[in-house]
């Protein structure tokens, strides 16, 4: 049986603390004045924030990091640890042969997956767990923003950085916790929530799931662990396999509890009239683009209304939400060229993101949508190659670079060139650039004023954006 997480003052040590999910948990614990330390291969904005809160940071992942955290040891000349062996937190990304992880086991440290920590924190609140293949980060961030603006001051733990909070987490004074429930490794089944949300269900992680049925099975366990389930019946898989207590849909004739009508999708955002059980609540105006974000917003409306928030208050909060980092994030418009960064790495995500890019471009109608795509994981590319091939119709030009492996070995025989060719079979303007340096040089040759460039992928493609922007500044 798993040893319960100790929140009474025993130290926490995060291996890979710079990750978006790990750092959010570390932030909340540090804000609660618990001893927190962590290691990573490089510093970033998130680790710097943690250090400003007093967390100890180790550059690199070595056995010596654990030695410095043992009872009686001094860390960086500071006082000795008197609170026992640290509770060591890892994500699925940490391999079993990691030197720091192995030493933690050798020393007898309690080992937890990051989902164990989230599950433990959630038991201390009225938990709202946002699950689904797509839209988790936007929905949970938008809900957090809405509840903050409504005065409920929730604690929020999300998988993206939000400008309004200055990070990926917020420690509130209220009794609510808003958090993402991650299905990628099945760990969402550990969460017990007052309110659970399923935005949609698709097969997205073929490295972990054999079929869509196995994904559905995981979500059914999640459903049982939630007191109240909110679900989108626009998703055929949700509609056919689940019985949400509260439903939402963009189809006004669907019979859902929350629906939208009079939808307008423009270059400055989406808007719709919102109905609750057939009664008009009012009009909702979003800064976010696209039908998919209107659907995410409808989920927020359903949850906020269930919590008793007045529609005018929640509409104001939702309307003030400008999005999470790496979700159609505007990075600059030098020389009249608009640069956007997006985490989209699944064919369905690419489709809706490029549709939103077209909507944004419609305000000028003179430029082009240029999609720059870094495929993520060989297993995903192999499973969805045909879907990727037809996902780029809303782009005028497509640039494809090599696969970001995320630690996978290539047992598929596919590479970036093969993926580019598959897309080119359905698209007239596709270029393959094998390296990120080649992406920079290739873009520099083709971009012109009025273009909208969107970088798509969950890997490191966005690292080149500052370099390209500098060339046009």
N, C-alpha and C positions, 0 to 999 in steps of 0.2 A: 504493500500500500504506500502511496506517495506521502512523504513527510509534508505536513502542512507548511505553507509559507509563513514565516515569522515576521510580523510587522511591528514587533515591540521594541526594536532597537538593534537587532542583529544586522550586521553589514550585508549589503548587496554588492556583488561584483558582476558586471556585464562584459562578457567576451564578445566583442563586436559592437561596442556601445554607440558607434557612429551611425549605425543603421537607422532608418526612419522609424521602424517599429520599436526597436530597443531603446533608442534615445528618448522616445516619448514616455515610456515607462520609467526610465531613470530620472527623467525630469520631474514627474509627479512625486516619486519617492524622495528625491532631493528637496523638493519644495515642502514636503512633510517633515523635513529635518531629520530624515533617516540617513545613516552612513551609506554613501554610494561611491563606488569606484567603477572604472571600466577601462577597457583596452581596445585599440583598433590599429590598423596598419597605417592610418593617416589621420590627421586632425581635420575637422571641418567646422562649419558654423554651429552645428548641433553640439559637438564636443566642447567647443569654446563656451557655449551657453551653460553647459553642465559645470564646467570648471568655475564659471563665475558664481555658481550657486554653492561652491565648496566641494564638488565632487572631485576625486582624484583620478587623473587620466594617465594611462601608460601607453606610450607610443610603441607599437609592436605587440605581438602576442607570444610571450615566453613563459617558461616555468617559473622564472624568477619573480614575475608579477605576483604569482600566488604566494611565494615565499614571503614577500613583503607585506602580505595581508594576513599572515598567520598571527594568532594571539601572541602578544609580546613584541612583535616586530614593529619597527618604525618605518614610516613611509615618507620619503622625501624630507627626512629630518623632523617630521611631526610626531605627535604623541603616539604611544603604542596602542595597538588595537586591544581593547579589553572586553570586547563584546562577543568573543567566540569566533569559530570558523566562519568565513563569509559564505553567504548563500550565492552560489554561482549561477548566473543566468545565461543561457545560450539560445540562439535561434537555429532553425533547420539548416541555415547556411554554414554553421560551424562544423567542420568534418571531425570525425572521431579521432583522427590522428593529430589534431591540433595540439601543440605542445602544452599550451596553457590549460586546455581542457583536460588533457591526460594527467597533468600535475594536480589539478583540482580533485580529480577522482582519487589519485594516489594519497592525497592528504586527507581524504574523507570528507570533503566539503559537500554539503547538500547541493545537488544539481537540479536546476529547474529549466524547463523550456519557457520562453517568454510568455507563451499562452497561459502557463500556470500562474505567473505573476499577475497577468491581467484578470484571470478568473478569480484570484484571491482578492484583488482590489475591488472587483465588481460586487463581491458579496457584501462589501461595506457600504454600498449605495443602492439606490433604485436604478438598476442597470438598464440601459437602452443599447442593444447590440445590433449594429447594422451589418447585415450579411448580403451576399449576392456576388455573382461573377463580375459584374461591372457596376460602377457607380458608388461603391462603398465610401471612398474617400470624399467625393463631392457631397454625398448625402449626409454623412456624419459631420463634415465640416460645416455645411449649411445649417444643419440642425443645431450644432453647437453655437453658431453665430446667432441664430434665431432665438434660442433660449437665453443666451447672454443678454441680447437686446431687450428681451421680455422681462428681465430682472430675476430669472430663476438661477442664475450663476452656477451652471453645471460644471463638473469636472469633465474634460474632453481629452480623449486619446485617439489620435487619427494617424493615417499613413501618408500625410502630406503636410507641408508647412502652410500656414494661413497668416496673411499679412496682418489681419486685425489682432491676432494674439502674439505675433512675432515668433511663431514656432509651430510645432506639431502637437502641443499639449497645453492644457490650461487647468490649473488646480482651482476649483471653485469652492465657494462656501455653502452651496446648496447640497441637497441630498441626491441629486441626479448624476449619473455617469453616462456619457455618450462615448461609445467606442466601436471601432470596426471589429467584426468577427471574421477572421481569415479562414477561408476554405481551402487555401492552396495546399496545405499539408494535413487537412482534416482537424486542425486544432480547435475550430469553432465549437466542437461538441463539448469542450470543457466549460463553456460559459453557461451560466444560469442567469437569465435576464427577466426583468419585469416586462419589458417590451422587446420583442425581436422583430427585425425587418428583413424581408427577402425582396431585393430589387429585381432580380432575374436569376436564371440558372442556365449555364451552358457548360460544356466541357472546355476547360481552359488550361488544365495542368495534366497533360497526358503522362508526365513523368511520375505522377502520384496516383492517378485514377485510370482504371482500365476502360471505363465507359461512362456515358452520361448516367446510367442507372446507379453506378457507385457514387456519383456526385449527389444524386437525388437522395440516396440512402443517408449520406452525411447530413444533408439539410433536414431530413425527417427527424433525426436525433436532435438537431438544433431546435426544431419546432417543438418537440416535447419538453425541452428545457426552458421554454419561454412561457410566461403566464399569458401574455397577449401577443398574438402574431399579426403583423401588418404585412401585406403582400400585394405586389402588382399583378393583376390578372391580365395585363397586356402581354405578359410572358406566358406562352403556351405551356411551358413545363411547370411553372408555378400553378397555373389554373387547373391543370390536369392532375396534379399530384398532391396539392396542399389545400387546406381549408383555413385560410386566414380569418381571424376574428374581425379584422378591418381591412377592406380592400380599396385599391385605388386604380384608376385607369384614365388614359387620355381620350378614351371613347365615351362620349356622353350617353350612349345607348347601352353601355356594358352592364349597367345595374350595380356598379361598384359604389361603395360608400362615398368615395371622393372622386370627382370627375372634373374634367376641364372642357370648356367649350369656347368658341370665339378665339381660337388660337392664332396668334401672329408670331412669325419667326422672322426677325429682321437682323440687320447688321449690328444693332446696338443691344440686342438681347431678345428674350422670348417673353410673351405675355399671354394671359388667358383669363377667362372668367372661371372661378372656382365654385363648385357645387358640393354641398354636404348633404347626402341623402336626398338629393333632388332640389334642395333649397340653395339659392344663390348666396354665397358668402361675400363675394366682392371680386374685384379684378386684381390679379397678381402680375407685377412687372418685375422681371429679372434682368440682371446684368449678364447672366450666363446665356450662351448661345445654344440653340438646338432643341429638338423635341426630347432627346434623352435627358437633358438637364431640366426640362419642364417636368418630366416624369419623376426625376429625383426630388424636385421641389414639392411635387404633390405628395410624396412620401413624408416629407418634412411637415407639410400641412396636416396630414393625417395624425402624425405623432403629437404635434403641438396641440392640436384640438383635443386629442385624447387626454392631454395633460391640463386642459382647461384654459389654454392661451387664447385670448381674443384675436379674431382674424386680423383686425387692423394692426395689432402689435406684431403678429407673426409675419404679415405681409411687409411691414416696414423692416423687420429684421432680415427676412429673405431678400428683400430688394437691396439691402446694403451689402450683401455678400458678393464679393468680386471674384471668388474662386480660390482654389488651393494651388500651391506651387506645382508645376509640371502638369496641370490640367488646363490645357489651352492657355498657358501662361505667356503673356506678352513680354518679350525681352527687349524690345526697342524697335524704332523705325528710322534707322539712318538712311540718308539718301532716298527717302521715300519707299524703302523696302521694309515691310513689317515682318519681324521674326517672332515665331511662337514655338513653345516647347510643350510637348504632350507625352504622357506616359503610355499612350495607346500601343499595345503590343499584340492584341488579338484581332482577328479580322472584323468582328462586330464593332470593336472600339474604333478601328481605323475608318470604317464606313461612316459612323456618326460624327467622328472628329473632322473628317474631310468635308462632310456635308455642312458642318458648322463653319468651316473655313470658307466655303463658297458663299454662305450667308454673310459672313463678315466682308468678303470681297465685293459683294453686290453694291455696297455703298459707293464704290468707285467705278466698277464695271470696266476698268481699263487694264487691270493687271492680271496676273496668273496665280493660281495656287501651285506652289512647288512643294511636293512632298518628299522629305528625306527620311528613309526608313532603314532602321537597323533591326533586323530580325533577332528575336530573343529566344534562345534555347533551341537546339536541334530537334528535340522531341516535339516541341510545339509546331515548328515549321513543317516537320514530316507529317504530323497529324492533320494540319490545316492548309496544306500547300495550295490546293485548288481554291479554297476560300480566300487566301491571301492574294491569289492571282487575279481575282475579280473585285478586290476591295478598294482599288485606287481610281475608280471612274470619275470622281469629283476633282481629281488633280489634273492640271494641265501638263505638268511634267513630274516625273518620278525619278529619284535617285536612290539606289539601293547599295548598301555597303555590306560587309561580311557579318556573319552571325555572331552575336554576343553569346558565348557559350554558357555563362553563369555556372561554370564548373563541370558541365557535361562533356563527355567524350562524344565525338562525332561518329556515331554508328549508323548514320542514315545515308551517307553518300551525298548529302546535299551541302551546298555552300552558297555564299551570296550570289555568285554568278548564276547558279541554277535557279535561284529564287527570282532574280531579275529577269531571266528568260521566261519563267512562268508568267510573270506579270506582263512582260512584253507581248506575250501571245494574245493579250486582251487589251493592251494599251499602246498607243502609237508613239509615245515619247518616254522611254525608259533608259536610264544610264546606270551602269554598274561602276562603282568606285570602291576598290578593294580595301582601302585603308581610310582612316579618318582624315589623314593629311590630304589624300586624294579627294575626299568629299569637299574639303575647304577649297582646294584649287578648282575643282569642277564647278562648284557653286559660283565662285568668283567670275568664271567665264560666262555664265548664262544669266545671272540675275540682272534685273533692270527695275527702274523706278515704277512703283505700282504693284509689284509682286508681293504676295504673301507666302512666306516660307515657313513650313511647319515641320519640325523635327519629331519623328515618331519612334518610340521605343522605350523599353524599361532598362536598357543598359547604360553605356557611358557616352552615347552619341551627343548628348547635350553639352558635353565638355568643349565641343568645337564652336559653340555659338558665340562666346565672347571674342574668339579669334576672327570669325567672319564679320561680326559687327564692327570690330576695330578697323577692318579694311575699308569699310564704307563710311566711317565716321570722319 
